[in-house]
Every structure is written in structure tokens, then in C-alpha cells.
Amino acid sequence: MKEQRKLSELRKRIVDNHQFGAGDWYEVGELTDCLHIVEGHDRLLRSLRFGDDDCW
């Protein structure tokens, strides 16, 4: 239940924060032990550099 609450809070932070950037995604990857997914998602990181909103 604690993990579910943490994920819910994280989701809210991501959705509510329009300034959520690459550094934040790297932090999420590290915290969730999924850094390999973030690093492997070229389109996500590239779209953040160009300011595209289609990475959500």
C-alpha cells in the first residue's frame, strides 16, 4: 500500500508539473529501478529538448 501511495504521488507530480524535464525522468528511473527504460527512450528525451508535448 505504501508503494502504491508513492506511485500515486509521483504520478501527480509528473502530470501537474509542466516543467517536468529530463533530469526528473532520470530521477524517476533511478527511484523505480527503471533507469534503463528512460535512457532507452530516445523519443522522450529528444522531445524534451525540443519542447514537444507529445512525449506524455
Residue, then its C-alpha position, 0 to 999 in steps of 0.5 A: m500500500k505504501e508503494q502504491r501511495k508513492l506511485s500515486e504521488l509521483r504520478k501527480r507530480i509528473v502530470d501537474n508539473h509542466q516543467f517536468g524535464a529530463g533530469d526528473w525522468y532520470e530521477v524517476g528511473e533511478l527511484t523505480d529501478c527503471l533507469h534503463i527504460v528512460e535512457g532507452h527512450d530516445r523519443l522522450l528525451r529528444s522531445l524534451r529538448f525540443g519542447d514537444d508535448d507529445c512525449w506524455 
